[in-house]
Amino acid sequence: MADIPARTEIGVTTGPIRGSRKIYVGPHKVAMREIDLEASSGEPPVRVYDTSGPYTDPAARIDILAGLPALRRDWILARGDVEAYDARAVKPEDNGQLGPDRSGGVQPFPNVVKRPLRAKPGMNVSQMHYAKRGIITPEMEYVAERENLGRARLKDYVRDGHDFGAAIPDYVTPEFVRDEVARGRAIIPANINHPESEPMAIGRNFLVKINANIGNSAVASNVANEVDKMVWSIRWGADTVMDLSTGRNIHDTREWILRNSPVPIGTVPIYQALEKVGGIAEDLTWEIFRDTLIEQAEQGVDYFTIHAGVRLPYIPLTAKRVTGIVSRGGSIMAKWCLAHHKESFLYQRFEDICEIMKAYDIAFSLGDGLRPGSIADANDEAQFSELATLGELTQIAWKHDVQVMIEGPGHVPMHKIKANMDKQLEACGEAPFYTLGPLTTDIAPGYDHITSAIGAAMIGWFGTAMLCYVTPKEHL
């Protein structure tokens, strides 16, 4: 591929995407791409939404050892509601029990911020909190500029259709962004310790977004390979990236990714917490999980998947399923609940988690730990019982002005997809829905990218705000 320059030993994929050029629009210099059309068409260049950050700007100097410029730093500090403090010390268990000589470890990021930011005592720094107070932040202005891309021209081509209750405007104003965030119908995932991120919105009345999952490799020769997974994802359109790394080097790898990521980064903190107890779910505690949340909050993770809806009484409801509990986070918490025969600490300490989230402006991605793993289990009592609980937890988070999105299935046949969307909107007050497909059949292993695309196209039409990509070999 001629438009992909060769990577250097400590570099990542850079250079323009063929046939297009990087441009910056408006006072906040919102990044977009222009694509030239055939000259004989007489048409002007087409502008498209761009998630690739400076990596496709030929004028940008990319140095992953230094990280990206802190785009939002001045915006954050100007609000006067944050303070710097000494970060918690990095522990051996943060990186999978690396020894004192760091044998088997990756090179640490050389410019780690020793004094991260958090809200001043009694303050709340979430975008939802600002929105509820009527404040329009620079992040909201940035989002409005991005979301208006091509909207004026699109209006001329709109045909009659069904909006399924969406309220998509002809023109997105900063006020509209503020109002959607205030009512919880959209989120702007933007941890104050990830100032490198370019603000974006996830919500049913905005463009449908795409998430890409990445994870560390046991055979990676250097950390540039891990950063390049993120860069490759955003080059081809990922709006957010989830780092699902396990094993060794979790902390250091995440630091490299965050410092070099222009898009929001999400994680599943229970994965790292489990590594800290040697993979024994029963040994997990609230204290270990809380410490992991703060560790990742200080690094700048923008949203956490937390499976707080997996309650003890719901676990027996999965006994007659064809495929049981297929969510890794859900199975971890189910095992913990059964071993201790009590509700999980994620559910019991949910308000304590909210206190952490609002101190750093981290968004919840409330995990669907009881999602169906086969179409035979779709829309069953276990799935919808958990969904009802996620709706209750959403209201608690909103009471704290913490941003929330809801994770969804999974495996759902086509005729049951609409019911999933309707129930989520009703139970969760129109909080953004974030789904893994859904896959519409179980009998196409090796072609999961196709079966998930069918379900994703449908549920995106019905109102889902973000879709998680599914690979061809998801179940091989």
Sequence and secondary structure as in RCSB ss.txt:
>XXXX:A:sequence
MADIPARTEIGVTTGPIRGSRKIYVGPHKVAMREIDLEASSGEPPVRVYDTSGPYTDPAARIDILAGLPALRRDW
ILARGDVEAYDARAVKPEDNGQLGPDRSGGVQPFPNVVKRPLRAKPGMNVSQMHYAKRGIITPEMEYVAERENLG
RARLKDYVRDGHDFGAAIPDYVTPEFVRDEVARGRAIIPANINHPESEPMAIGRNFLVKINANIGNSAVASNVAN
EVDKMVWSIRWGADTVMDLSTGRNIHDTREWILRNSPVPIGTVPIYQALEKVGGIAEDLTWEIFRDTLIEQAEQG
VDYFTIHAGVRLPYIPLTAKRVTGIVSRGGSIMAKWCLAHHKESFLYQRFEDICEIMKAYDIAFSLGDGLRPGSI
ADANDEAQFSELATLGELTQIAWKHDVQVMIEGPGHVPMHKIKANMDKQLEACGEAPFYTLGPLTTDIAPGYDHI
TSAIGAAMIGWFGTAMLCYVTPKEHL
>XXXX:A:secstr
 TTS    TT    S  TTEEEEEETTTTEEEEEE   GGG    EEEE   GGGG TT    TTT    TTHHH
HHHT  EEE       GGGGTS  TT TT     TT  SS EEE TT    HHHHHHTT   HHHHHHHHHHTTT
HHHHGGG  S   TT    SS  HHHHHHHHHTTSEE    TT TT     EETTS  EEEEEE   TT SSHHH
HHHHHHHHHHTT SEEEE   STTHHHHHHHHHHT SS EEE HHHHHHHHTTT GGG  HHHHHHHHHHHHHHT
  EEEE TT  GGGGGGGTT SS    HHHHHHHHHHHHHTS  HHHHTHHHHHHHHHHHT EEEE  TT  SSG
GGTT HHHHHHHHHHHHHHHHHHHTT  EEEEE SB  HHHHHHHHHHHHHHTTT  EEE   BS SS TT HHH
HHHHHHHHHHHHT SEEE   TTTT 
